[in-house]
């Protein structure tokens, strides 16, 4: 049994349609890859599955080709950069997003450390506004914060001392 010609019409069964989509998508991407290699073509394909999930193929990449297409359809290409601008807008946005995600992670860690320090020193995790606190509560908070400041100062001194010792040991090892 060999291959047989399939009539071009929509597949009615959902499961069969999904299987057909997956197989045909793989074949389409394979053909696009072959065309790109054989003809040195730059190709970008975006396909949405019947379920709405996007799939893409690009040679060299979908992002660079879409940026080139959107950048006056390649009219403004600069020397040395066949895709228009040297750093695309999407690359800048991706970098900015990564920076923001790192900053959010840093702030979450910092908030967790602050909550642990507040808990350790008997401070409420969600203190009420200062205007609503009584004098006793304010004094208690002030004392706890002073104690925390002293502990942090002591910890800073410890860290500076250990850092100095590390530097000395590295210098000593390098001299040997």
Secondary structure, DSSP 4 states (H G I P E B T S, - for coil): ----PPP-S---SHHHHHHHHHHHHHHHHHHHHHHHHHH---EEEEEE-TTS-EEEEEES-HHHHHHHHHTGGGTTPBTTBTTSSSS-HHHHHHHHHHHHHHHHHHHHHHHHHHHHHHHHTT--TTPPPGGG--HHHHHHHHHHHHHHHHHHHHHHHHHHHHHHHHHHHHHHHHH-
